[in-house]
Amino acid sequence: MKDSALRRLNRRAFIKQTALVSGGIALLPATLASCDDDTENPAYSGDFGFREGVASFDPSADGVIIWTRYTTATNEPAPAAITWEVADDSRFSVVKATGTLPATPDTDFTVWVNVTGLAANQKYYYRFLNAQTKATSVTGETRTLPVAGQASRVTLAVVSCANYQAGLFNVYGAVAESAADVVVHLGDYIYEYGQGQYGTSSLTTSLNRAHQPATEILSLSDYRTRYRQYRSDPQLQRAHQLKPFICIWDDHELTNDAYKEGAQNHQPATEGDFLQRKQIATQVWHEYLPARVANKEKIYRSFDFGGLLNLLMLDTRLAGRDKQLSLGDYYSSTGTFNAVAFGAAWQNPGRSILGAEQRNWLTSQLASSGARWQVLGSQVLMAKMYIPVELLVLVAQLANSPTPAVLAQYATIATQLATIKTRLLAGDPTVTAAERARVETVLPYNLDAWDGYPAEREVVLDAAAGKKLISLAGDTHNAWYSDLTTVGKRRAGVEFACSSVSSPGFETLLGGDKAAIQGFEQANQLLIDDLQYLDASQRGFLEVEFSTSQAVARWKYIASLAVESTATTLGKTATEA
């Protein structure tokens, strides 16, 4: 049943009249008593039940975390006793594991359990029930990971950056229908901004997707309300229902451009203690996106897919990141750039994006793993994005004010530089020293990525020497395919970076002009040495299929954020052998 049809039914009518279907299997139990209709269950009143759906997380070879949230009836005593069941068939003919847990205000009535003792490389079905109110959840589908010898192929769907205010979550709907075994979510699962702030567009009002609460989120109640709003989305619910997720946070689960001790979008004078806000955001993240970790502040962890790939999920945001550098801090009042001072700070070997403990863990994991593929799940771009300084200044101006005059100036300079670079690549002996300097005088455009921590990037790339290394990244809202190279120009691996679920990309800097967007993509692919592909305007996800012989990345895009549709187009295919 299409989402557009679902919107024409209220939730009670939908439960009575139909069942979600996947692969021809009804996912609502045939024995379901309407959990929300007090005419069928007169003892309990209110809109109670499992309104946020179900989800599964962090699959292993013998287990998986299953999750739900329960809304209590207005006259139901607390805590509510929630029974969970796991079976290998959708009818739950033989229940493989079961138990009962309380849904309490302490965890915002979220319930999750790490189910163990399951068989490797197998699909399972799960559901939640409340025996007292007769409420029953939809049936979720999940799977365990393979052990050695069980998998010749694994497919991951990679997503990031879903802004509720920016438009529909069609990307999640497409992921639900994809062939992915597991969804890797690289962060920005929610955004912290209030109504009318970042992400707001013409679609926000027409689609009734203004953020709740209306203000920027700061308190425990605020963060929980925002997660509940995001998890009310039917396409996100569908993706969680049908696929196990492996998640990490980025900055917006807390606040923009966060690091271990602060953030760009946190003002202590008016918004209180940053570390307290960080603790609240971390707590609620685990309530809605539980991870199999011993310490909730340390979410970096590994997943072994039967020796085929070793997935290393990193925390490049909160665990150990030093404050980001800013190029603006190195300009004098007269506009002169202090390259010496910037270079010393930028290349400082003590600056870290991981922190010493996580870095040691990562290098040890890379050294000891015998998996065919070493795959990093990193929030931010790892590849070098060094662009000519002339363009860097103009990109900054576009970010502040994308006026026609600045766009025209960018197009002119980019064309000049592209012409010079083309001549250089062709071996043109007439290229002057001044022309060469224009294209070879480069700086990183984004110091919030690994580019801001180049010394530590070298440590990681050196640790992966001799391994098949792939970095998966999100954060930028645009799609990238790049080589990973060391300072000595050794090719250490590749990076596949996904576009966003809904957050706007470079097209906003370019006024949405198709010709300008195309020119921007072409100029960057030519001028950035390691960049092979850039899509600067479309929303979508990345599908990566791993086998013993190759890793194939496919960038898939949806058509619109305005109209419900899960149809995708293929933008680019890249193969790493």
Secondary structure in CASP SS format (residue, H / E / C, confidence):
PFRMAT SS
TARGET T0000
AUTHOR 0000-0000-0000
METHOD secondary structure of the structure
MODEL  1
M C 1.00
K C 1.00
D H 1.00
S H 1.00
A H 1.00
L H 1.00
R H 1.00
R C 1.00
L C 1.00
N C 1.00
R H 1.00
R H 1.00
A H 1.00
F H 1.00
I H 1.00
K H 1.00
Q H 1.00
T C 1.00
A C 1.00
L C 1.00
V E 1.00
S E 1.00
G C 1.00
G C 1.00
I E 1.00
A E 1.00
L C 1.00
L C 1.00
P C 1.00
A C 1.00
T C 1.00
L C 1.00
A C 1.00
S C 1.00
C C 1.00
D C 1.00
D C 1.00
D C 1.00
T C 1.00
E C 1.00
N C 1.00
P C 1.00
A C 1.00
Y C 1.00
S C 1.00
G C 1.00
D C 1.00
F C 1.00
G E 1.00
F C 1.00
R C 1.00
E C 1.00
G C 1.00
V E 1.00
A E 1.00
S E 1.00
F E 1.00
D C 1.00
P C 1.00
S C 1.00
A C 1.00
D C 1.00
G C 1.00
V E 1.00
I E 1.00
I E 1.00
W E 1.00
T E 1.00
R E 1.00
Y C 1.00
T E 1.00
T C 1.00
A C 1.00
T C 1.00
N C 1.00
E C 1.00
P C 1.00
A C 1.00
P C 1.00
A E 1.00
A E 1.00
I E 1.00
T E 1.00
W E 1.00
E E 1.00
V E 1.00
A E 1.00
D C 1.00
D C 1.00
S C 1.00
R C 1.00
F C 1.00
S C 1.00
V C 1.00
V E 1.00
K E 1.00
A E 1.00
T E 1.00
G E 1.00
T E 1.00
L E 1.00
P E 1.00
A E 1.00
T C 1.00
P H 1.00
D H 1.00
T H 1.00
D C 1.00
F C 1.00
T E 1.00
V E 1.00
W E 1.00
V E 1.00
N E 1.00
V E 1.00
T C 1.00
G C 1.00
L C 1.00
A C 1.00
A C 1.00
N C 1.00
Q C 1.00
K E 1.00
Y E 1.00
Y E 1.00
Y E 1.00
R E 1.00
F E 1.00
L E 1.00
N E 1.00
A C 1.00
Q C 1.00
T C 1.00
K C 1.00
A E 1.00
T E 1.00
S C 1.00
V C 1.00
T C 1.00
G E 1.00
E E 1.00
T E 1.00
R E 1.00
T C 1.00
L C 1.00
P C 1.00
V C 1.00
A C 1.00
G C 1.00
Q C 1.00
A C 1.00
S C 1.00
R E 1.00
V E 1.00
T E 1.00
L E 1.00
A E 1.00
V E 1.00
V E 1.00
S C 1.00
C C 1.00
A C 1.00
N C 1.00
Y H 1.00
Q H 1.00
A H 1.00
G C 1.00
L C 1.00
F C 1.00
N H 1.00
V H 1.00
Y H 1.00
G H 1.00
A H 1.00
V H 1.00
A H 1.00
E C 1.00
S C 1.00
A C 1.00
A C 1.00
D C 1.00
V E 1.00
V E 1.00
V E 1.00
H E 1.00
L C 1.00
G C 1.00
D C 1.00
Y C 1.00
I C 1.00
Y C 1.00
E C 1.00
Y C 1.00
G C 1.00
Q C 1.00
G C 1.00
Q C 1.00
Y C 1.00
G C 1.00
T C 1.00
S C 1.00
S H 1.00
L H 1.00
T H 1.00
T H 1.00
S H 1.00
L C 1.00
N C 1.00
R C 1.00
A C 1.00
H C 1.00
Q C 1.00
P C 1.00
A C 1.00
T C 1.00
E C 1.00
I C 1.00
L C 1.00
S C 1.00
L H 1.00
S H 1.00
D H 1.00
Y H 1.00
R H 1.00
T H 1.00
R H 1.00
Y H 1.00
R H 1.00
Q H 1.00
Y H 1.00
R H 1.00
S C 1.00
D C 1.00
P H 1.00
Q H 1.00
L H 1.00
Q H 1.00
R H 1.00
A H 1.00
H H 1.00
Q H 1.00
L H 1.00
K C 1.00
P E 1.00
F E 1.00
I E 1.00
C E 1.00
I C 1.00
W C 1.00
D C 1.00
D C 1.00
H C 1.00
E C 1.00
L C 1.00
T C 1.00
N C 1.00
D C 1.00
A E 1.00
Y E 1.00
K C 1.00
E C 1.00
G E 1.00
A E 1.00
Q C 1.00
N C 1.00
H C 1.00
Q C 1.00
P H 1.00
A H 1.00
T H 1.00
E H 1.00
G C 1.00
D C 1.00
F H 1.00
L H 1.00
Q H 1.00
R H 1.00
K H 1.00
Q H 1.00
I H 1.00
A H 1.00
T H 1.00
Q H 1.00
V H 1.00
W H 1.00
H H 1.00
E H 1.00
Y H 1.00
L C 1.00
P C 1.00
A C 1.00
R C 1.00
V C 1.00
A C 1.00
N C 1.00
K C 1.00
E C 1.00
K C 1.00
I C 1.00
Y C 1.00
R E 1.00
S E 1.00
F E 1.00
D E 1.00
F E 1.00
G C 1.00
G C 1.00
L C 1.00
L E 1.00
N E 1.00
L E 1.00
L E 1.00
M E 1.00
L C 1.00
D C 1.00
T C 1.00
R C 1.00
L C 1.00
A C 1.00
G C 1.00
R C 1.00
D C 1.00
K C 1.00
Q C 1.00
L C 1.00
S C 1.00
L H 1.00
G H 1.00
D H 1.00
Y H 1.00
Y E 1.00
S C 1.00
S C 1.00
T C 1.00
G C 1.00
T C 1.00
F E 1.00
N C 1.00
A H 1.00
V H 1.00
A H 1.00
F H 1.00
G H 1.00
A H 1.00
A H 1.00
W H 1.00
Q C 1.00
N C 1.00
P C 1.00
G C 1.00
R C 1.00
S C 1.00
I C 1.00
L C 1.00
G C 1.00
A H 1.00
E H 1.00
Q H 1.00
R H 1.00
N H 1.00
W H 1.00
L H 1.00
T H 1.00
S H 1.00
Q H 1.00
L H 1.00
A H 1.00
S H 1.00
S C 1.00
G C 1.00
A C 1.00
R C 1.00
W E 1.00
Q E 1.00
V E 1.00
L E 1.00
G E 1.00
S E 1.00
Q C 1.00
V C 1.00
L C 1.00
M C 1.00
A C 1.00
K C 1.00
M C 1.00
Y E 1.00
I E 1.00
P E 1.00
V H 1.00
E H 1.00
L H 1.00
L H 1.00
V H 1.00
L H 1.00
V H 1.00
A H 1.00
Q H 1.00
L H 1.00
A H 1.00
N H 1.00
S C 1.00
P C 1.00
T C 1.00
P H 1.00
A H 1.00
V H 1.00
L H 1.00
A H 1.00
Q H 1.00
Y H 1.00
A H 1.00
T H 1.00
I H 1.00
A H 1.00
T H 1.00
Q H 1.00
L H 1.00
A H 1.00
T H 1.00
I H 1.00
K H 1.00
T H 1.00
R H 1.00
L H 1.00
L H 1.00
A C 1.00
G C 1.00
D C 1.00
P C 1.00
T C 1.00
V C 1.00
T C 1.00
A H 1.00
A H 1.00
E H 1.00
R H 1.00
A H 1.00
R H 1.00
V H 1.00
E H 1.00
T C 1.00
V E 1.00
L E 1.00
P E 1.00
Y C 1.00
N C 1.00
L C 1.00
D C 1.00
A C 1.00
W H 1.00
D H 1.00
G H 1.00
Y C 1.00
P H 1.00
A H 1.00
E H 1.00
R H 1.00
E H 1.00
V H 1.00
V H 1.00
L H 1.00
D H 1.00
A H 1.00
A C 1.00
A C 1.00
G C 1.00
K C 1.00
K C 1.00
L E 1.00
I E 1.00
S E 1.00
L E 1.00
A E 1.00
G C 1.00
D C 1.00
T C 1.00
H C 1.00
N C 1.00
A E 1.00
W E 1.00
Y E 1.00
S E 1.00
D E 1.00
L E 1.00
T E 1.00
T C 1.00
V C 1.00
G C 1.00
K C 1.00
R C 1.00
R E 1.00
A E 1.00
G E 1.00
V E 1.00
E E 1.00
F E 1.00
A E 1.00
C C 1.00
S C 1.00
S C 1.00
V C 1.00
S C 1.00
S C 1.00
P C 1.00
G C 1.00
F H 1.00
E H 1.00
T H 1.00
L C 1.00
L C 1.00
G C 1.00
G C 1.00
D C 1.00
K H 1.00
A H 1.00
A H 1.00
I H 1.00
Q H 1.00
G H 1.00
F H 1.00
E H 1.00
Q H 1.00
A H 1.00
N H 1.00
Q H 1.00
L H 1.00
L H 1.00
I C 1.00
D C 1.00
D C 1.00
L E 1.00
Q E 1.00
Y E 1.00
L E 1.00
D E 1.00
A C 1.00
S C 1.00
Q C 1.00
R C 1.00
G E 1.00
F E 1.00
L E 1.00
E E 1.00
V E 1.00
E E 1.00
F E 1.00
S E 1.00
T C 1.00
S C 1.00
Q C 1.00
A E 1.00
V E 1.00
A E 1.00
R E 1.00
W E 1.00
K E 1.00
Y E 1.00
I E 1.00
A C 1.00
S C 1.00
L C 1.00
A C 1.00
V C 1.00
E C 1.00
S C 1.00
T C 1.00
A C 1.00
T E 1.00
T E 1.00
L E 1.00
G E 1.00
K E 1.00
T E 1.00
A E 1.00
T E 1.00
E E 1.00
A C 1.00
END
